[in-house]
Amino acid sequence: MSMDNPPAKEVESLSLTARDGLNPSNFTTEMSVEEKFRIVRSIGEECIQEEELLNLLTKKPQPICYDGFEPSGRMHIAQGVMKTINVNKLTSAGCKVKIWIADWFAQLNNKMGGDLNKIQTVGHYLIEIWKAAGMNLEDGKVEFIWSSEEINSRAYEYWPIVMDIARRNKLPRIMRCCQIMGRSEQDELTAAQIFYPCMQCADIFFLKADICQLGMDQRKVNVLAREYCDDIKRKNKPIILSHRKAEVNLKIKKAYCPPNIVDGNPCLEYIKYIVFPWFNEFKVERKEENGGEKVYTSYEELIAAYEKGELHPADLKPALSKSLNRILQPVRDHFKNDEKAKALLKRVKAFKVTR
């Protein structure tokens, strides 16, 4: 076939032909496009492009959202909570979520010493976390896809896309995407790691994704996918929803939390991105002489009180710890009481994590 044309039908044919809660059962066929847009848009700190997202939700009843992770070590449980929140929002708005388990990619990136068996064990461990955290996996709206299996079974579709992306981009452009692997352009990269961005870009088309919802650290390769659409003259580009990468430190007592300061305050960020989406409120328990119990029903109300000094870090931190412990307790119970989960955790703890 001519490499001057898009490599597969998949590249050409993608896409268009109540309440902001965690439970996808909230979704009804009566939900308006505007409500769907509000829920889906709330996931991203940045959206490229909002008008395209609105158009997609208007024309396609069940858009396909691409999410993915590289099983490269023990993820903090709170990161699992963030993915659970985002996925459940998407399915509540009628989306289908394809979660790409990038085991081959972790091997390319030399994670877990490049041992695919260990990488896949970590992948199963992380799936157990999301199940225990409350990710709604009913009704087939969430699909876990192992990259090694899917690429091997449909190699005739996948590799022509990868090759075409690689052919159309200069090396410096690809190297600028190395951030997606936790690397920089200054790192000494293997040939496999140079190939990684081309493959991740191809994933978007291979999975027929309408929406890419990944961390801000993955933004560059998502933009590469949109630029590739310009190259092949494809009108319907993947929509990018970039959200904060949740690097949550649960040692709240030691966390930086200056009085009256909102910007750059990690404790307030945990409340904004985890506690409010989960509970729709934040409860602070204090002695009567310190103001008594207070329930904040919006993040805006909370930060206003914090800036004025009405809410002190000494009261906020214990309340944050209590909220996070309530969220995480089912996960702890699962890994304590479920024999399969317990065995997975034991194996993962024994692995040596490599960069």
C-alpha positions in Angstrom: 0.0 0.0 0.0 1.1 3.6 -0.5 2.6 5.1 2.6 1.4 8.5 1.4 -2.2 7.6 2.5 -3.5 7.0 6.0 -2.5 3.5 6.9 -5.8 2.0 7.9 -9.6 2.5 7.8 -9.4 2.9 11.6 -7.6 6.2 11.2 -10.3 7.6 8.8 -13.4 6.2 10.4 -13.0 7.2 14.0 -15.6 9.2 15.8 -18.6 11.0 14.6 -21.0 9.0 12.2 -28.4 15.3 37.2 -25.9 15.1 38.7 -22.1 15.0 38.8 -21.9 11.8 40.8 -19.7 8.7 40.9 -22.3 6.2 40.1 -22.9 5.5 36.4 -26.5 4.4 37.2 -27.1 8.2 37.5 -27.0 8.2 33.7 -30.3 8.3 32.0 -31.2 8.7 28.4 -32.9 11.9 29.3 -29.6 13.5 30.4 -29.1 16.6 28.3 -26.1 17.2 26.1 -25.2 20.2 28.2 -25.2 18.1 31.4 -23.1 15.4 29.7 -20.7 18.2 28.6 -20.5 19.6 32.1 -19.6 16.2 33.6 -17.1 15.2 31.0 -15.5 18.6 30.9 -15.1 18.7 34.7 -12.5 15.9 34.5 -9.9 18.0 32.6 -7.9 21.0 33.8 -7.5 21.7 30.1 -9.7 20.7 27.1 -8.6 20.8 23.5 -11.2 21.7 22.1 -14.4 22.5 24.0 -16.5 23.1 20.9 -15.4 19.8 19.5 -16.3 18.0 22.7 -19.8 19.5 22.6 -20.2 18.5 19.0 -19.1 15.0 19.8 -21.5 14.6 22.6 -24.3 16.0 20.4 -23.7 13.5 17.6 -22.4 10.3 19.3 -24.5 8.7 22.0 -21.6 6.6 23.4 -18.2 8.3 22.8 -15.1 6.2 23.3 -12.7 7.5 26.0 -9.1 6.4 26.1 -7.3 6.1 29.3 -4.1 4.1 30.0 -1.4 3.3 32.5 2.0 1.8 32.4 2.3 -0.9 35.1 5.6 0.2 36.4 5.5 -0.2 40.1 3.3 0.3 43.1 0.9 3.1 42.5 -0.3 5.0 45.5 -3.8 4.0 46.3 -5.0 7.6 46.2 -4.0 7.7 42.5 -6.4 4.8 42.0 -9.1 6.9 43.7 -8.5 9.7 41.1 -8.9 7.3 38.2 -12.0 5.8 39.8 -13.6 9.2 40.1 -12.8 10.2 36.5 -13.9 6.9 34.9 -17.2 6.8 36.9 -17.9 10.4 35.8 -17.3 9.4 32.1 -19.5 6.4 32.3 -22.3 8.3 34.1 -22.3 10.6 31.1 -22.8 7.7 28.7 -19.2 7.2 27.6 -17.4 3.9 27.0 -14.0 3.9 28.7 -11.2 1.8 27.2 -8.3 1.4 29.8 -5.2 0.5 28.0 -2.9 -1.6 30.1 0.5 -0.6 28.5 2.5 -3.7 29.5 4.5 -3.7 26.3 5.2 0.0 26.8 6.5 -0.6 30.4 8.8 -3.2 28.9 10.0 -0.8 26.3 10.6 1.7 29.0 12.6 -0.9 31.0 10.3 -0.8 34.0 10.5 -3.8 36.4 13.8 -4.6 34.7 11.9 -5.2 31.4 10.4 -8.4 32.9 6.9 -8.7 31.2 5.6 -11.2 33.7 6.3 -8.9 36.6 4.9 -6.0 34.7 1.6 -7.9 34.1 1.4 -8.9 37.7 1.6 -5.2 38.7 -1.2 -4.5 36.1 -3.5 -7.1 37.8 -2.7 -5.5 41.2 -3.7 -2.1 40.0 -6.9 -3.4 38.5 -7.7 -4.9 41.9 -7.2 -1.4 43.5 -9.7 0.2 41.1 -12.3 -2.5 41.6 -12.0 -2.2 45.4 -12.0 1.6 45.2 -15.4 1.5 43.6 -14.8 1.8 39.8 -18.1 0.8 38.2 -17.4 -2.1 35.9 -21.0 -3.2 35.2 -22.8 -2.9 31.9 -19.6 -3.2 29.8 -18.9 0.5 29.9 -15.4 0.0 31.1 -13.0 -2.3 29.2 -9.4 -3.2 30.3 -7.3 -4.0 27.3 -3.7 -5.4 27.5 -1.5 -3.8 24.9 0.6 -6.9 24.3 -2.5 -9.1 23.6 -4.4 -6.5 21.5 -1.4 -5.5 19.4 -0.5 -9.1 18.6 -4.0 -10.0 17.7 -4.5 -7.0 15.3 -0.9 -6.4 14.3 -2.0 -5.9 10.7 -3.9 -2.8 11.8 -1.6 -1.5 14.4 1.9 -1.4 12.9 1.0 0.4 9.7 -0.3 3.3 11.8 2.8 3.3 14.0 5.0 3.3 10.8 3.1 6.1 9.2 3.3 8.3 12.3 7.1 7.6 12.6 7.6 8.4 8.9 5.8 11.7 9.1 7.7 13.1 12.1 11.3 14.2 12.6 13.3 12.9 15.5 13.4 16.1 17.5 9.5 16.2 17.4 9.3 12.7 18.8 12.0 13.4 21.4 9.9 16.3 22.7 7.3 13.7 23.7 9.7 11.8 26.0 8.0 13.4 29.0 5.2 10.8 28.6 7.7 8.1 29.8 8.9 10.1 32.7 12.0 11.0 30.7 13.5 14.2 29.3 15.2 15.0 26.0 18.5 15.1 27.9 18.2 11.5 29.1 20.2 8.9 27.3 17.4 7.1 25.5 17.3 3.6 24.0 16.0 3.1 20.4 12.9 1.4 22.0 12.2 4.6 24.0 12.4 6.7 20.9 9.8 4.4 19.3 7.5 4.7 22.4 5.8 8.0 21.5 4.9 6.8 18.0 3.3 3.8 19.5 1.3 5.7 22.1 0.1 8.1 19.4 -1.0 5.1 17.3 -2.9 3.7 20.3 -5.4 6.6 20.1 -6.4 5.6 16.5 -6.1 1.9 17.1 -8.6 2.1 19.9 -10.9 4.4 17.9 -10.7 6.9 20.8 -12.9 10.0 20.6 -11.5 11.5 23.8 -8.1 11.1 25.4 -8.3 11.7 29.1 -4.8 11.5 30.6 -2.5 13.5 32.8 -0.9 16.8 31.8 2.4 14.9 31.5 0.9 13.0 28.5 -0.3 16.2 26.8 2.5 16.3 24.2 1.8 13.0 22.6 -1.9 13.8 22.5 -1.2 17.0 20.6 1.0 14.9 18.3 -2.1 12.8 17.5 -4.0 15.9 16.6 -1.1 17.2 14.4 -1.1 13.7 12.7 -4.8 14.3 11.8 -3.8 17.5 10.0 -1.1 15.5 8.1 -3.6 12.9 6.9 -6.4 15.5 6.4 -8.7 13.8 8.9 -11.3 16.2 10.2 -12.4 14.5 13.4 -9.5 14.9 15.8 -9.2 13.2 19.2 -10.4 15.6 22.0 -7.8 16.0 24.7 -8.9 16.2 28.4 -5.7 16.7 30.4 -6.0 16.4 34.2 -3.7 16.8 37.1 -1.3 13.9 37.8 -2.3 12.8 41.3 0.9 12.5 43.3 -0.8 12.3 46.6 1.3 12.0 49.8 -0.9 10.6 52.6 1.4 11.7 55.4 -0.8 14.6 56.0 0.7 15.6 59.3 3.9 16.4 57.5 2.3 17.9 54.4 2.9 21.6 53.6 -0.2 23.5 54.5 0.5 27.2 55.3 -2.3 29.1 57.1 -4.4 31.4 54.8 -2.5 30.4 51.7 -4.5 28.6 48.9 -2.2 28.6 45.9 0.2 25.7 45.9 -1.3 24.2 49.0 -1.3 20.4 48.5 -3.8 19.7 51.3 -6.3 21.9 49.6 -5.6 20.2 46.3 -6.4 16.8 47.8 -9.7 18.1 49.0 -10.5 19.7 45.6 -9.6 16.7 43.4 -10.4 13.8 45.7 -12.7 14.6 48.7 -15.2 16.9 47.0 -15.7 14.7 43.9 -16.2 11.7 46.2 -18.4 13.1 49.0 -19.7 16.4 47.6 -18.8 17.9 50.9 -15.9 18.3 53.4 -16.6 17.8 57.1 -14.4 19.4 59.8 -14.9 18.3 63.4 -13.7 20.8 66.1 -14.3 21.4 69.7 -17.0 23.9 70.5 -14.6 26.5 71.6 -12.8 26.3 68.3 -16.0 26.7 66.2 -17.6 23.3 66.4 -18.4 21.0 63.5 -18.6 22.6 60.1 -19.6 21.0 56.8 -18.4 22.8 53.6 -20.7 22.0 50.7 -18.4 23.6 48.0 -14.7 24.1 47.4 -15.3 27.8 47.0 -16.8 28.1 50.4 -13.9 26.1 51.9 -11.1 28.2 50.4 -12.9 31.5 51.3 -12.9 30.3 55.0 -9.3 29.2 54.8 -8.1 32.5 53.3 -9.9 34.4 56.1 -8.3 32.2 58.8 -11.7 30.8 59.8 -10.3 27.3 59.1 -6.9 26.5 60.4 -4.5 23.8 59.2 -4.6 22.1 62.6 -8.3 21.4 62.0 -8.1 20.9 58.2 -5.4 18.2 58.3 -7.2 15.7 60.6 -10.4 16.2 58.7 -8.6 15.5 55.4 -7.0 12.4 56.9 -10.3 11.1 58.1 -12.0 11.7 54.7 -9.1 9.9 52.8 -9.2 7.0 55.3 -13.0 6.6 54.6 -12.3 6.4 50.9 -9.4 4.0 51.2 -10.8 1.6 53.9 -12.6 -0.7 51.4 -9.4 -1.0 49.4 -7.5 -1.9 52.6 -10.2 -4.4 53.5 -10.0 -6.0 50.0 -6.3 -6.5 50.1 -6.6 -7.9 53.7 -9.5 -10.3 53.2 -9.4 -11.4 49.5 -6.8 -14.1 49.0 -6.2 -13.4 45.4 -5.6 -9.7 46.1 -3.5 -10.5 49.1 -1.2 -12.8 47.0 -0.9 -10.1 44.3 0.2 -7.5 46.8 2.8 -9.8 48.4 4.3 -10.5 44.9 4.3 -6.8 43.9 6.0 -5.8 47.2 8.8 -8.2 46.5 9.6 -6.7 43.1 12.4 -4.2 42.6 11.2 -1.1 40.8 13.5 0.1 38.0 13.4 3.5 36.3 
